[in-house]
Amino acid sequence: MGIDYGSVRIGVAVTDPSGQIVFPKTNVQVDKYGGHIIELIEIAEELDPIEIVIGYPKHLKGKSGASAKAARALAHELKADLDRPRICLFDERLTTNLAHADLAAQGIENRLRGDKVDQLAAAIILETSIDFEENTGKLPGETVSRGKF
């Protein structure tokens, strides 16, 4: 399961049962009361993924900003409630830009991209992490464990 965290919407992507084909699944609206956490946990419990890959938006020079901090906090909130899947933070520099470019190439106007871009960015994050693991034999990203972050 792939997650593209945003301050307004969270894009979610999944794979087919073989883990080879990635596709956009849904968006979850961010809620200041934490409803988005509950919704993401429900999605994860329904899908029972082996892994949840959360995009970790570093700056181009590799430093972490406010968005990366928020993605890390989300990862820890999910890990506090989910035992089974491995949860990791995976470098996602420029995935939203790639998603916009892909939608533009499909002829979708900027004003109509809204919900699609977050789901597509989540799919790019998930697909890239799968490719990384297949090409290197290593688990993608930084594993999140329970406790202090």
Secondary structure, DSSP 8 states (H G I E B T S, - for coil): -EEE--SSEEEEEEE-TTS--EEEEEEEE--TTSHHHHHHHHHHHHH--SEEEEEE-B-TTS-B-HHHHHHHHHHHHHHHH--SSEEEEEE-TTHHHHHHHHHHHTT--GGGTHHHHHHHHHHHHHHHHHHHHHHHSS--SEE--SS--
